[in-house]
Amino acid sequence: MSVDALPTDGILIEVDWSSVNYKDALASTPGGRVARISPLVVGIDLAGRVVDSGNDGPPVGTEVLAHGYDLGVSRHGGFAEYARVPAEWIVPVPAGLSLRDTMVIGTAGYTAAISVVALEERGLRPGDGPVLVTGATGGVGSTAVSILASRGYEVVASTGKSDKEAYLRGLGAKDVVDRSLLSEGPCKPLESTAWVAAVDCVGGSTLANLLPRIEYGGAVAASGLTGGVDLPSTVMPFVLRAVTLIGIDSVQNPIETRRAVWQRLGTDLKPMSLDAMGVDVGLDDLTGILDDILQGAVAGRAVVDMRR
């Protein structure tokens, strides 16, 4: 495709980096039901430099990033050398982060960040007790572990990958538990409490089984559905333990909120293990990585270097 094939509106960006997300894997398959146009340049994340400001964009040369909204779904996305993005979707790259850093974080890390923000707005503070992260080796989970640990929380990471315990402890997890604790057996209305809060990246029976284990007045920030969309639970945790279930969406999140949280990702929300999470790949590597993501075989973040 040529640059002329891109949409005519918006800001033209020379893309240096992108990253690979579960949604990208769905968009790349006919059965994923994500792609809304064909052909489609996949890639819901991108970071680069402005080369054409359009009518209302930042100056040429400005480092910017974009993710979410219709990018990589119904508008050509980040797995390309150039992308044209509406000005109202653009986020300036914050001080304290390189272009590559922003894509190690990407949509997944942003989702983790707003999950932590939501829990803290609900009252969570370091020292309250252990915080669980499910799907902890994935993009959202890895970043959530790292952000929480950097803010002083006692993090418990849940994973089905027993060989990744050292990786998770390197991100800051104090304890690692097997996902079978939450994914097997029927959900009971209430269990002995184990965690003051949780970042759930899985959904389904995992979410249903962790809710009865949250301490009184605790909260769960839920953003995942790889474990299914059903929630075979009861109202007992909500009415007898005052547990709050917080839904997390990073796709249509208002741009003002997005820009403010990204500024914090360069400061107090910055993950402490970006180098450990990010693995650089090229466009030629994408087919295998997208397949691996669909099979749950990826840990951390695959960062796509457009210059390779």
C-alpha positions in Angstrom: 0.0 0.0 0.0 1.1 3.6 -0.6 0.6 6.6 1.7 -2.1 7.7 -0.7 -4.2 4.7 0.4 -4.5 6.1 3.9 -7.5 8.1 5.0 -7.2 11.8 3.9 -8.1 13.3 7.3 -5.9 13.6 10.3 -2.2 13.8 11.1 0.4 11.9 9.1 2.8 10.0 11.4 6.0 8.2 10.5 5.7 5.1 12.7 8.9 4.0 14.6 7.3 1.5 17.0 4.1 -0.5 17.5 3.2 -3.4 19.7 1.3 -6.6 19.5 -2.0 -7.1 21.4 -4.6 -9.8 21.8 -7.0 -7.6 19.8 -4.5 -7.4 16.9 -4.5 -11.2 16.8 -8.3 -11.3 16.7 -8.3 -8.6 13.9 -5.9 -10.7 11.9 -8.2 -13.7 11.7 -11.6 -14.1 9.9 -13.3 -15.5 13.0 -12.0 -12.8 15.3 -14.9 -10.4 14.5 -12.8 -7.4 15.1 -11.8 -6.0 11.7 -14.5 -3.8 10.2 -12.8 -3.1 6.8 -10.9 -5.2 4.4 -8.1 -4.9 3.6 -7.0 -3.6 7.0 -3.6 -2.6 8.3 -3.7 -4.1 11.8 -2.1 -2.6 14.9 -4.1 -0.8 17.6 -0.9 1.0 18.9 1.6 3.2 17.3 4.3 5.7 18.2 6.4 8.0 16.0 6.9 11.5 14.7 4.6 13.9 13.0 5.5 14.5 9.3 2.3 16.3 8.3 0.3 18.3 10.9 -2.8 18.6 8.8 -5.1 21.4 9.8 -4.9 21.2 13.6 -2.1 18.8 14.6 1.1 19.4 16.6 4.2 20.7 14.8 6.2 18.5 12.4 8.8 16.4 14.3 6.7 16.1 17.5 6.8 12.7 19.1 3.3 11.3 19.5 1.5 8.0 20.2 -2.0 6.8 19.5 -4.0 3.8 20.5 -7.6 2.7 20.8 -10.7 4.2 19.3 -11.0 2.8 15.7 -7.3 2.4 15.1 -6.5 -1.1 13.7 -10.2 -1.9 13.6 -12.0 0.3 11.1 -9.0 2.6 10.3 -5.6 1.5 9.2 -3.3 1.0 12.2 0.2 0.8 13.4 1.8 -2.2 11.6 3.1 0.2 8.9 5.7 2.8 8.2 3.1 5.5 8.1 -0.3 6.1 9.6 -2.8 9.0 9.4 -4.6 9.5 12.7 -7.2 12.1 13.8 -5.8 14.9 15.9 -8.2 14.2 18.7 -6.7 10.7 19.1 -3.1 11.9 19.5 -1.2 11.8 22.8 2.1 13.6 23.2 4.9 11.3 24.3 5.5 12.2 28.0 8.8 13.2 29.4 10.5 10.2 30.9 9.5 7.8 28.2 11.1 7.0 24.8 9.0 6.1 21.8 9.9 2.5 22.4 8.9 2.7 26.1 5.5 3.9 25.1 4.9 0.8 23.0 6.3 -1.6 25.6 3.4 0.0 27.6 0.9 0.4 24.8 -2.8 -0.4 25.0 -2.1 -3.2 27.4 0.0 -1.1 29.8 -2.5 1.8 29.6 -5.3 -0.6 30.5 -3.2 -1.8 33.5 -2.6 1.8 34.5 -6.2 2.9 34.5 -7.0 -0.3 36.4 -4.6 0.8 39.2 -6.0 4.3 39.1 -9.5 3.0 39.4 -8.6 0.9 42.4 -6.8 3.8 44.1 -9.8 6.1 43.4 -11.8 3.5 45.3 -9.5 3.8 48.3 -6.8 1.2 47.8 -3.4 2.1 49.3 0.0 0.4 49.7 0.0 -1.5 53.0 -3.7 -2.4 52.8 -2.8 -6.0 52.0 -2.0 -8.3 49.0 -3.3 -7.4 45.6 -4.0 -10.1 43.0 -3.2 -9.8 39.3 -4.7 -12.6 37.1 -3.3 -13.5 33.7 -0.1 -12.0 35.0 2.3 -13.0 32.2 0.1 -11.2 29.5 0.5 -7.6 28.5 -2.0 -6.1 30.9 -1.0 -8.4 33.7 2.7 -7.9 33.4 2.4 -4.2 33.4 -0.1 -4.2 36.3 2.3 -6.3 38.4 5.1 -3.9 37.6 3.1 -0.7 38.2 1.7 -2.0 41.5 5.1 -3.2 42.7 6.7 0.2 41.9 4.0 1.9 44.0 4.7 -0.3 47.0 2.0 -2.9 46.8 2.3 -6.5 47.8 1.5 -8.2 44.5 0.3 -11.7 44.0 0.6 -12.9 40.4 -1.7 -15.6 39.1 -0.5 -17.6 36.0 -0.7 -21.0 34.3 2.9 -20.7 33.1 4.9 -22.3 35.9 8.1 -21.6 34.1 7.5 -17.8 34.3 7.7 -17.5 38.1 11.2 -15.9 37.9 9.9 -13.5 35.3 7.0 -12.4 37.5 9.1 -12.0 40.6 11.5 -9.9 38.5 8.6 -7.6 37.7 8.0 -7.2 41.5 5.5 -10.0 42.4 5.9 -11.1 46.0 4.1 -14.4 45.4 3.0 -16.4 42.4 0.0 -18.7 42.4 -1.3 -21.2 39.9 -4.3 -20.1 37.9 -6.0 -23.5 38.7 -6.8 -22.0 42.1 -9.3 -19.8 40.4 -10.2 -21.5 37.2 -11.1 -25.0 38.4 -14.1 -26.2 40.3 -17.5 -24.6 40.9 -17.7 -21.1 42.2 -18.8 -20.9 45.8 -20.8 -17.8 47.0 -18.2 -16.9 49.6 -14.7 -18.2 50.4 -12.0 -17.3 53.0 -10.6 -13.9 52.0 -7.2 -13.7 50.5 -6.7 -10.3 48.7 -7.8 -6.7 49.4 -8.2 -6.0 45.6 -7.5 -7.5 42.2 -6.7 -6.5 38.6 -8.5 -9.2 36.6 -7.3 -9.6 33.0 -9.1 -12.9 32.3 -12.8 -12.8 33.2 -15.1 -15.8 33.1 -14.8 -18.4 35.9 -11.5 -16.8 37.0 -13.3 -13.5 37.9 -16.2 -15.5 39.4 -13.9 -17.4 41.7 -11.8 -14.5 42.8 -14.8 -12.2 43.8 -15.7 -14.5 46.9 -12.0 -14.2 48.1 -11.8 -10.4 48.2 -11.8 -8.8 51.6 -14.6 -6.7 52.9 -14.8 -3.3 51.1 -12.3 -4.4 48.5 -12.5 -4.0 44.7 -11.8 -5.7 41.5 -10.8 -3.9 38.3 -11.9 -6.1 35.4 -10.7 -5.6 31.8 -10.3 -9.1 30.4 -12.5 -11.7 28.7 -10.1 -14.3 27.4 -11.5 -16.7 30.0 -15.0 -16.1 28.6 -17.8 -13.6 28.8 -20.1 -15.4 31.3 -19.8 -14.6 35.0 -21.1 -17.6 37.0 -21.2 -15.9 40.3 -23.7 -14.6 42.9 -24.5 -11.3 44.5 -23.1 -12.5 47.8 -19.6 -10.8 47.6 -21.3 -7.5 46.7 -24.0 -7.4 49.3 -22.3 -9.2 52.2 -18.7 -8.0 51.8 -19.4 -4.7 50.0 -17.0 -5.7 47.1 -16.9 -3.4 44.1 -16.6 -4.6 40.6 -15.1 -1.9 38.3 -15.3 -2.3 34.6 -12.2 -1.1 32.7 -12.4 0.1 29.1 -9.3 1.5 27.3 -10.8 1.8 23.8 -13.2 4.7 24.1 -11.6 6.2 27.1 -11.9 10.0 26.8 -8.8 11.6 25.3 -8.4 14.1 28.2 -8.2 11.2 30.6 -5.9 9.3 28.2 -3.4 12.2 28.0 -3.5 12.7 31.7 -2.8 9.1 32.5 0.0 8.9 29.9 1.7 11.9 31.6 1.6 9.8 34.9 3.0 6.8 33.0 6.1 8.9 32.6 6.3 9.6 36.3 4.5 8.0 39.3 2.7 5.2 37.3 5.9 4.3 35.3 6.4 0.5 35.3 9.7 -0.3 36.9 10.6 -3.2 34.6 10.1 -2.0 31.0 13.2 -3.6 29.7 12.2 -7.0 31.1 8.7 -6.8 29.6 9.6 -5.7 26.0 11.0 -8.0 23.3 11.8 -6.3 20.0 10.4 -7.9 16.8 10.0 -6.9 13.1 7.1 -7.0 10.8 8.3 -10.4 9.4 7.9 -11.9 12.9 4.2 -10.9 13.3 2.5 -14.0 11.9 4.0 -16.3 14.4 3.6 -13.9 17.3 -0.1 -13.3 16.5 -0.7 -17.1 16.4 1.2 -17.5 19.7 -1.0 -14.8 21.4 -4.2 -16.6 20.3 -2.8 -19.7 21.9 -1.8 -17.9 25.1 1.9 -18.7 24.6 3.3 -15.1 24.9 4.7 -13.5 28.0 5.3 -9.8 28.3 5.1 -7.4 25.3 6.2 -7.9 21.7 7.4 -4.5 20.5 7.4 -4.0 16.7 10.4 -2.0 15.3 9.3 -0.5 12.0 12.9 0.4 11.2 14.0 -3.3 11.0 
